[in-house]
Amino acid sequence: MNWRTLKTEKDYNKANKRLMEIFHAEPDTPEDDELGVLILLIKDYDEKHYALPEISALEAIKYRMQEWGLKNKDLEPIIGSKSHVSSILSGRRELTLKTAKRLKEYFKLPAEVFLRV
């Protein structure tokens, strides 16, 4: 099938349905080529119509802490003293570049999370 830019929700749904049908296409086949095109078209439509909200570095850290079952004291080896951890997590103190780098590596977060202003 010849795919074009997805302009409507109907086009988007049709593309998603076809993607699911050929998801396990063998490499170097026409279906594999079609799959690659569909992935790009669907990604483009998603980015234009379903923008994800950006979260702050602090929100990402708190979310990961909750996800991993961590307490403030668990960050002391990474950030520093109990009061320093508390002041960063409460937003009273800004993250330094050094601390952001440590948290990025520890929580395996993308650097972009820390670059948002």
Buried (B, 14 or more C-beta within 10 A) or exposed (E): EEBEEBEEEEBBEBBBEBBEEBEEBEEEEEBEEBBEBBEEBBEEBBEEEEEEEEEEBBEBBBEBBEEEEBEBEEBEEEBBEEEBBBBBBEEEBEBEEEBBEBBBEBBEBEEEBBEEE
